[in-house]
Amino acid sequence: QVEPALKETLAAIRANNPSRRITLVTAQPPSGNGASDPLGLMSVHVFPRHRGASTPTYLDFLWVWRSVEGIVGFPFSVYGSIQYSLQFLQQVQRKCDVDQEISLGTLTYLALSLHLYCDESSLAIARHIDLEAHP
């Protein structure tokens, strides 16, 4: 899915035409048959945008997560979302053949379900975070 998304992004930049149709969808396994990778990610939407005549083209991203665990999963998935957005941006910048500056725009993170586990290891992590924040 990445190559078609890159091609669509480059076409939108070349045509100077914003798009809402660039989507990478994560395959979700049938219920109970294992986990997708990364767990909980549903889709990534890429929006090439212009915010004025003389400004660069921006790539805005919308990350949609089905389910996110708040203590460990949230920080890792936010970090992964940012890093992948930057990686996608770099690929677009390398392949772009028009004289146009392309920058990272807005990254929106949407967690449809945010939850906390209360098992012993999750509580130990929460205690450690609290102790680090309040010595």
N, CA and C atoms as an extended XYZ file, in Angstrom:
405
Properties=species:S:1:pos:R:3:atomname:S:1:resname:S:1:resid:I:1 pbc="F F F"
N         0.801       -1.201        0.000 N   GLN     1
C         0.000        0.000        0.000 CA  GLN     1
C         0.845        1.267        0.000 C   GLN     1
N         2.087        1.173        0.406 N   VAL     2
C         2.913        2.362        0.529 CA  VAL     2
C         3.215        2.964       -0.839 C   VAL     2
N         3.591        2.132       -1.811 N   GLU     3
C         3.921        2.665       -3.140 CA  GLU     3
C         2.745        3.400       -3.787 C   GLU     3
N         1.530        2.813       -3.791 N   PRO     4
C         0.405        3.582       -4.338 CA  PRO     4
C         0.144        4.888       -3.574 C   PRO     4
N         0.309        4.865       -2.254 N   ALA     5
C         0.113        6.088       -1.467 CA  ALA     5
C         1.166        7.130       -1.827 C   ALA     5
N         2.411        6.700       -2.016 N   LEU     6
C         3.459        7.638       -2.434 CA  LEU     6
C         3.135        8.223       -3.799 C   LEU     6
N         2.706        7.389       -4.734 N   LYS     7
C         2.369        7.861       -6.082 CA  LYS     7
C         1.219        8.864       -6.044 C   LYS     7
N         0.191        8.570       -5.261 N   GLU     8
C        -0.956        9.486       -5.156 CA  GLU     8
C        -0.544       10.806       -4.509 C   GLU     8
N         0.325       10.735       -3.500 N   THR     9
C         0.799       11.946       -2.832 CA  THR     9
C         1.595       12.806       -3.803 C   THR     9
N         2.504       12.186       -4.544 N   LEU    10
C         3.309       12.926       -5.516 CA  LEU    10
C         2.433       13.522       -6.617 C   LEU    10
N         1.438       12.778       -7.067 N   ALA    11
C         0.529       13.293       -8.102 CA  ALA    11
C        -0.234       14.515       -7.592 C   ALA    11
N        -0.676       14.475       -6.343 N   ALA    12
C        -1.398       15.617       -5.773 CA  ALA    12
C        -0.480       16.836       -5.656 C   ALA    12
N         0.774       16.615       -5.290 N   ILE    13
C         1.729       17.728       -5.176 CA  ILE    13
C         2.021       18.308       -6.558 C   ILE    13
N         2.259       17.438       -7.537 N   ARG    14
C         2.564       17.907       -8.895 CA  ARG    14
C         1.407       18.699       -9.489 C   ARG    14
N         0.173       18.246       -9.217 N   ALA    15
C        -1.016       18.906       -9.761 CA  ALA    15
C        -1.441       20.105       -8.916 C   ALA    15
N        -0.728       20.315       -7.784 N   ASN    16
C        -1.091       21.384       -6.864 CA  ASN    16
C        -2.558       21.263       -6.453 C   ASN    16
N        -2.948       20.025       -6.181 N   ASN    17
C        -4.337       19.704       -5.894 CA  ASN    17
C        -4.419       18.920       -4.579 C   ASN    17
N        -4.946       19.507       -3.517 N   PRO    18
C        -5.065       18.774       -2.250 CA  PRO    18
C        -5.908       17.510       -2.421 C   PRO    18
N        -5.595       16.515       -1.651 N   SER    19
C        -6.321       15.245       -1.739 CA  SER    19
C        -6.717       14.774       -0.352 C   SER    19
N        -7.870       14.098       -0.278 N   ARG    20
C        -8.306       13.438        0.963 CA  ARG    20
C        -8.393       11.940        0.752 C   ARG    20
N        -7.898       11.440       -0.351 N   ARG    21
C        -8.121       10.054       -0.729 CA  ARG    21
C        -6.928        9.137       -0.505 C   ARG    21
N        -5.858        9.612        0.065 N   ILE    22
C        -4.664        8.788        0.243 CA  ILE    22
C        -4.759        8.090        1.597 C   ILE    22
N        -4.988        6.802        1.564 N   THR    23
C        -5.216        6.050        2.782 CA  THR    23
C        -4.441        4.746        2.754 C   THR    23
N        -3.776        4.438        3.848 N   LEU    24
C        -3.149        3.136        4.041 CA  LEU    24
C        -3.978        2.430        5.103 C   LEU    24
N        -4.545        1.300        4.758 N   VAL    25
C        -5.417        0.571        5.682 CA  VAL    25
C        -4.657       -0.630        6.221 C   VAL    25
N        -4.699       -0.821        7.535 N   THR    26
C        -4.050       -1.956        8.163 CA  THR    26
C        -5.016       -3.131        8.176 C   THR    26
N        -4.541       -4.261        7.704 N   ALA    27
C        -5.382       -5.463        7.727 CA  ALA    27
C        -5.645       -5.871        9.167 C   ALA    27
N        -6.895       -6.093        9.490 N   GLN    28
C        -7.264       -6.541       10.827 CA  GLN    28
C        -7.560       -8.038       10.767 C   GLN    28
N        -6.954       -8.823       11.636 N   PRO    29
C        -7.185      -10.264       11.607 CA  PRO    29
C        -8.596      -10.594       12.087 C   PRO    29
N        -9.123      -11.733       11.671 N   PRO    30
C       -10.413      -12.159       12.212 CA  PRO    30
C       -10.329      -12.263       13.737 C   PRO    30
N       -11.420      -12.007       14.396 N   SER    31
C       -11.454      -12.003       15.852 CA  SER    31
C       -10.913      -13.309       16.427 C   SER    31
N        -9.963      -13.169       17.360 N   GLY    32
C        -9.433      -14.336       18.051 CA  GLY    32
C        -8.354      -15.087       17.295 C   GLY    32
N        -7.941      -14.609       16.124 N   ASN    33
C        -6.940      -15.334       15.342 CA  ASN    33
C        -5.602      -14.619       15.291 C   ASN    33
N        -5.159      -14.083       16.381 N   GLY    34
C        -3.861      -13.415       16.380 CA  GLY    34
C        -4.018      -11.911       16.339 C   GLY    34
N        -2.905      -11.247       16.282 N   ALA    35
C        -2.916       -9.786       16.350 CA  ALA    35
C        -2.355       -9.184       15.077 C   ALA    35
N        -2.863       -8.013       14.728 N   SER    36
C        -2.295       -7.273       13.612 CA  SER    36
C        -0.999       -6.621       14.085 C   SER    36
N        -0.227       -6.119       13.172 N   ASP    37
C         1.036       -5.494       13.517 CA  ASP    37
C         1.131       -4.151       12.819 C   ASP    37
N         1.129       -3.013       13.467 N   PRO    38
C         1.067       -2.872       14.914 CA  PRO    38
C        -0.351       -3.050       15.450 C   PRO    38
N        -0.421       -3.616       16.601 N   LEU    39
C        -1.695       -3.940       17.226 CA  LEU    39
C        -2.560       -2.692       17.387 C   LEU    39
N        -3.781       -2.742       16.876 N   GLY    40
C        -4.736       -1.662       17.065 CA  GLY    40
C        -4.783       -0.618       15.971 C   GLY    40
N        -3.754       -0.546       15.129 N   LEU    41
C        -3.756        0.463       14.075 CA  LEU    41
C        -4.759        0.075       12.993 C   LEU    41
N        -5.643        1.015       12.648 N   MET    42
C        -6.641        0.757       11.614 CA  MET    42
C        -6.249        1.367       10.277 C   MET    42
N        -5.836        2.635       10.294 N   SER    43
C        -5.511        3.285        9.025 CA  SER    43
C        -4.663        4.524        9.254 C   SER    43
N        -3.996        4.907        8.168 N   VAL    44
C        -3.224        6.142        8.137 CA  VAL    44
C        -3.700        6.915        6.917 C   VAL    44
N        -4.059        8.168        7.113 N   HIS    45
C        -4.522        9.022        6.019 CA  HIS    45
C        -3.476       10.112        5.805 C   HIS    45
N        -3.151       10.365        4.545 N   VAL    46
C        -2.171       11.381        4.184 CA  VAL    46
C        -2.899       12.478        3.418 C   VAL    46
N        -2.706       13.717        3.867 N   PHE    47
C        -3.377       14.855        3.248 CA  PHE    47
C        -2.350       15.887        2.777 C   PHE    47
N        -1.993       15.900        1.478 N   PRO    48
C        -1.137       16.978        0.982 CA  PRO    48
C        -1.929       18.289        1.010 C   PRO    48
N        -1.350       19.333        1.604 N   ARG    49
C        -2.062       20.599        1.772 CA  ARG    49
C        -1.170       21.782        1.451 C   ARG    49
N        -1.780       22.845        0.935 N   HIS    50
C        -1.119       24.126        0.714 CA  HIS    50
C        -1.790       25.121        1.647 C   HIS    50
N        -1.003       25.889        2.366 N   ARG    51
C        -1.558       26.852        3.314 CA  ARG    51
C        -1.273       28.285        2.891 C   ARG    51
N        -1.202       28.520        1.628 N   GLY    52
C        -0.925       29.852        1.097 CA  GLY    52
C        -0.098       29.733       -0.173 C   GLY    52
N        -0.051       30.801       -0.933 N   ALA    53
C         0.607       30.765       -2.242 CA  ALA    53
C         2.113       30.542       -2.141 C   ALA    53
N         2.765       31.135       -1.154 N   SER    54
C         4.219       31.043       -1.104 CA  SER    54
C         4.732       30.047       -0.070 C   SER    54
N         3.846       29.342        0.579 N   THR    55
C         4.279       28.408        1.609 CA  THR    55
C         4.561       27.043        1.001 C   THR    55
N         5.277       26.194        1.725 N   PRO    56
C         5.542       24.857        1.201 CA  PRO    56
C         4.277       24.007        1.181 C   PRO    56
N         4.385       22.880        0.522 N   THR    57
C         3.338       21.871        0.611 CA  THR    57
C         3.531       21.162        1.948 C   THR    57
N         2.458       20.942        2.639 N   TYR    58
C         2.510       20.220        3.905 CA  TYR    58
C         1.856       18.862        3.729 C   TYR    58
N         2.405       17.869        4.417 N   LEU    59
C         1.742       16.575        4.494 CA  LEU    59
C         1.165       16.455        5.896 C   LEU    59
N        -0.167       16.493        5.970 N   ASP    60
C        -0.863       16.260        7.229 CA  ASP    60
C        -1.171       14.764        7.316 C   ASP    60
N        -1.160       14.225        8.526 N   PHE    61
C        -1.430       12.804        8.728 CA  PHE    61
C        -2.533       12.634        9.764 C   PHE    61
N        -3.375       11.650        9.534 N   LEU    62
C        -4.383       11.229       10.507 CA  LEU    62
C        -4.150        9.757       10.789 C   LEU    62
N        -3.823        9.449       12.023 N   TRP    63
C        -3.603        8.073       12.464 CA  TRP    63
C        -4.838        7.622       13.242 C   TRP    63
N        -5.461        6.537       12.800 N   VAL    64
C        -6.663        6.019       13.461 CA  VAL    64
C        -6.312        4.683       14.108 C   VAL    64
N        -6.428        4.661       15.431 N   TRP    65
C        -6.135        3.463       16.215 CA  TRP    65
C        -7.440        2.922       16.789 C   TRP    65
N        -7.692        1.651       16.619 N   ARG    66
C        -8.900        1.008       17.133 CA  ARG    66
C        -8.858        0.954       18.651 C   ARG    66
N        -7.721        0.556       19.184 N   SER    67
C        -7.608        0.333       20.610 CA  SER    67
C        -6.180        0.655       21.042 C   SER    67
N        -6.050        1.417       22.130 N   VAL    68
C        -4.733        1.799       22.619 CA  VAL    68
C        -4.697        1.634       24.130 C   VAL    68
N        -3.683        0.950       24.612 N   GLU    69
C        -3.458        0.823       26.043 CA  GLU    69
C        -2.699        2.070       26.482 C   GLU    69
N        -3.149        2.726       27.541 N   GLY    70
C        -2.674        4.052       27.892 CA  GLY    70
C        -1.287        4.176       28.470 C   GLY    70
N        -0.820        3.219       29.248 N   ILE    71
C         0.456        3.403       29.945 CA  ILE    71
C         1.649        3.078       29.055 C   ILE    71
N         1.629        1.941       28.391 N   VAL    72
C         2.758        1.541       27.555 CA  VAL    72
C         2.439        1.734       26.071 C   VAL    72
N         1.270        1.307       25.649 N   GLY    73
C         0.917        1.343       24.240 CA  GLY    73
C         0.828        2.745       23.660 C   GLY    73
N         0.247        3.669       24.406 N   PHE    74
C         0.071        5.029       23.897 CA  PHE    74
C         1.403        5.708       23.553 C   PHE    74
N         2.368        5.745       24.488 N   PRO    75
C         3.639        6.399       24.125 CA  PRO    75
C         4.335        5.733       22.939 C   PRO    75
N         4.318        4.402       22.885 N   PHE    76
C         4.967        3.710       21.769 CA  PHE    76
C         4.250        3.977       20.457 C   PHE    76
N         2.923        3.982       20.483 N   SER    77
C         2.189        4.192       19.227 CA  SER    77
C         2.277        5.643       18.761 C   SER    77
N         2.343        6.592       19.695 N   VAL    78
C         2.545        7.991       19.307 CA  VAL    78
C         3.927        8.145       18.673 C   VAL    78
N         4.934        7.584       19.307 N   TYR    79
C         6.293        7.653       18.769 CA  TYR    79
C         6.349        7.010       17.381 C   TYR    79
N         5.741        5.834       17.234 N   GLY    80
C         5.720        5.165       15.939 CA  GLY    80
C         4.979        5.972       14.881 C   GLY    80
N         3.883        6.607       15.254 N   SER    81
C         3.118        7.434       14.320 CA  SER    81
C         3.962        8.604       13.821 C   SER    81
N         4.664        9.241       14.728 N   ILE    82
C         5.516       10.380       14.352 CA  ILE    82
C         6.654        9.914       13.449 C   ILE    82
N         7.323        8.846       13.854 N   GLN    83
C         8.468        8.368       13.078 CA  GLN    83
C         8.055        7.898       11.682 C   GLN    83
N         6.928        7.198       11.587 N   TYR    84
C         6.504        6.745       10.259 CA  TYR    84
C         6.071        7.923        9.394 C   TYR    84
N         5.426        8.906        9.986 N   SER    85
C         5.050       10.102        9.227 CA  SER    85
C         6.293       10.782        8.665 C   SER    85
N         7.331       10.902        9.481 N   LEU    86
C         8.588       11.495        9.020 CA  LEU    86
C         9.231       10.652        7.916 C   LEU    86
N         9.180        9.344        8.075 N   GLN    87
C         9.741        8.444        7.065 CA  GLN    87
C         8.991        8.571        5.731 C   GLN    87
N         7.674        8.627        5.793 N   PHE    88
C         6.871        8.788        4.586 CA  PHE    88
C         7.187       10.134        3.931 C   PHE    88
N         7.284       11.186        4.739 N   LEU    89
C         7.635       12.515        4.236 CA  LEU    89
C         8.978       12.478        3.512 C   LEU    89
N         9.973       11.831        4.108 N   GLN    90
C        11.293       11.745        3.482 CA  GLN    90
C        11.235       11.009        2.147 C   GLN    90
N        10.434        9.964        2.062 N   GLN    91
C        10.288        9.246        0.796 CA  GLN    91
C         9.663       10.154       -0.262 C   GLN    91
N         8.654       10.927        0.126 N   VAL    92
C         8.025       11.867       -0.812 CA  VAL    92
C         9.038       12.922       -1.250 C   VAL    92
N         9.799       13.465       -0.305 N   GLN    93
C        10.796       14.482       -0.641 CA  GLN    93
C        11.842       13.947       -1.621 C   GLN    93
N        12.285       12.695       -1.421 N   ARG    94
C        13.287       12.100       -2.320 CA  ARG    94
C        12.738       11.881       -3.728 C   ARG    94
N        11.463       11.522       -3.834 N   LYS    95
C        10.880       11.180       -5.130 CA  LYS    95
C        10.252       12.360       -5.852 C   LYS    95
N        10.108       13.482       -5.162 N   CYS    96
C         9.426       14.624       -5.759 CA  CYS    96
C        10.316       15.269       -6.810 C   CYS    96
N         9.755       15.474       -7.993 N   ASP    97
C        10.532       16.060       -9.089 CA  ASP    97
C        10.099       17.490       -9.431 C   ASP    97
N         9.294       18.077       -8.558 N   VAL    98
C         8.908       19.469       -8.772 CA  VAL    98
C         9.674       20.337       -7.782 C   VAL    98
N         9.861       21.593       -8.137 N   ASP    99
C        10.587       22.513       -7.275 CA  ASP    99
C         9.634       23.053       -6.210 C   ASP    99
N         9.362       22.234       -5.226 N   GLN   100
C         8.398       22.579       -4.182 CA  GLN   100
C         8.916       22.065       -2.850 C   GLN   100
N         8.982       22.938       -1.868 N   GLU   101
C         9.364       22.511       -0.524 CA  GLU   101
C         8.202       21.709        0.072 C   GLU   101
N         8.518       20.580        0.673 N   ILE   102
C         7.501       19.727        1.285 CA  ILE   102
C         7.882       19.544        2.750 C   ILE   102
N         6.955       19.870        3.643 N   SER   103
C         7.216       19.817        5.078 CA  SER   103
C         6.164       18.993        5.790 C   SER   103
N         6.512       18.566        6.986 N   LEU   104
C         5.548       17.856        7.820 CA  LEU   104
C         4.524       18.851        8.326 C   LEU   104
N         3.266       18.506        8.179 N   GLY   105
C         2.185       19.356        8.655 CA  GLY   105
C         1.673       18.860        9.995 C   GLY   105
N         0.378       18.757       10.103 N   THR   106
C        -0.279       18.355       11.334 CA  THR   106
C        -0.368       16.839       11.418 C   THR   106
N        -0.112       16.309       12.580 N   LEU   107
C        -0.294       14.889       12.821 CA  LEU   107
C        -1.430       14.745       13.836 C   LEU   107
N        -2.511       14.116       13.409 N   THR   108
C        -3.650       13.896       14.295 CA  THR   108
C        -3.679       12.429       14.678 C   THR   108
N        -3.812       12.163       15.957 N   TYR   109
C        -3.806       10.814       16.510 CA  TYR   109
C        -5.195       10.566       17.088 C   TYR   109
N        -5.895        9.578       16.565 N   LEU   110
C        -7.256        9.281       17.010 CA  LEU   110
C        -7.297        7.870       17.589 C   LEU   110
N        -7.518        7.782       18.886 N   ALA   111
C        -7.673        6.488       19.558 CA  ALA   111
C        -9.169        6.276       19.802 C   ALA   111
N        -9.738        5.282       19.131 N   LEU   112
C       -11.173        5.030       19.291 CA  LEU   112
C       -11.496        4.440       20.651 C   LEU   112
N       -10.531        3.759       21.233 N   SER   113
C       -10.711        3.194       22.565 CA  SER   113
C        -9.380        3.293       23.307 C   SER   113
N        -9.367        4.024       24.405 N   LEU   114
C        -8.172        4.155       25.225 CA  LEU   114
C        -8.458        3.486       26.562 C   LEU   114
N        -7.611        2.568       26.948 N   HIS   115
C        -7.880        1.828       28.179 CA  HIS   115
C        -6.594        1.611       28.969 C   HIS   115
N        -6.759        1.318       30.250 N   LEU   116
C        -5.647        1.026       31.141 CA  LEU   116
C        -5.824       -0.378       31.695 C   LEU   116
N        -4.744       -1.131       31.683 N   TYR   117
C        -4.769       -2.439       32.324 CA  TYR   117
C        -4.429       -2.259       33.796 C   TYR   117
N        -5.004       -3.081       34.636 N   CYS   118
C        -4.742       -2.999       36.070 CA  CYS   118
C        -4.058       -4.252       36.586 C   CYS   118
N        -3.316       -4.942       35.729 N   ASP   119
C        -2.575       -6.109       36.191 CA  ASP   119
C        -1.311       -5.635       36.917 C   ASP   119
N        -0.615       -6.546       37.553 N   GLU   120
C         0.523       -6.169       38.391 CA  GLU   120
C         1.637       -5.493       37.604 C   GLU   120
N         1.958       -5.973       36.410 N   SER   121
C         3.051       -5.353       35.656 CA  SER   121
C         2.682       -3.943       35.183 C   SER   121
N         1.423       -3.728       34.771 N   SER   122
C         0.994       -2.383       34.371 CA  SER   122
C         1.012       -1.431       35.557 C   SER   122
N         0.570       -1.906       36.703 N   LEU   123
C         0.612       -1.067       37.905 CA  LEU   123
C         2.049       -0.749       38.315 C   LEU   123
N         2.965       -1.702       38.146 N   ALA   124
C         4.374       -1.459       38.465 CA  ALA   124
C         4.943       -0.380       37.540 C   ALA   124
N         4.577       -0.421       36.273 N   ILE   125
C         5.029        0.598       35.332 CA  ILE   125
C         4.474        1.957       35.743 C   ILE   125
N         3.183        2.010       36.091 N   ALA   126
C         2.568        3.272       36.508 CA  ALA   126
C         3.250        3.817       37.770 C   ALA   126
N         3.553        2.933       38.726 N   ARG   127
C         4.243        3.371       39.947 CA  ARG   127
C         5.627        3.945       39.619 C   ARG   127
N         6.339        3.272       38.721 N   HIS   128
C         7.672        3.734       38.332 CA  HIS   128
C         7.602        5.116       37.667 C   HIS   128
N         6.630        5.305       36.798 N   ILE   129
C         6.454        6.600       36.144 CA  ILE   129
C         6.153        7.673       37.170 C   ILE   129
N         5.273        7.347       38.121 N   ASP   130
C         4.927        8.308       39.176 CA  ASP   130
C         6.149        8.673       40.027 C   ASP   130
N         6.946        7.660       40.383 N   LEU   131
C         8.136        7.923       41.188 CA  LEU   131
C         9.157        8.769       40.426 C   LEU   131
N         9.273        8.538       39.121 N   GLU   132
C        10.207        9.350       38.316 CA  GLU   132
C         9.722       10.805       38.228 C   GLU   132
N         8.414       10.982       38.152 N   ALA   133
C         7.845       12.331       38.005 CA  ALA   133
C         7.822       13.088       39.339 C   ALA   133
N         7.709       12.339       40.429 N   HIS   134
C         7.602       12.953       41.760 CA  HIS   134
C         8.588       12.266       42.711 C   HIS   134
N         9.875       12.570       42.587 N   PRO   135
C        10.876       11.890       43.441 CA  PRO   135
C        10.747       12.226       44.906 C   PRO   135
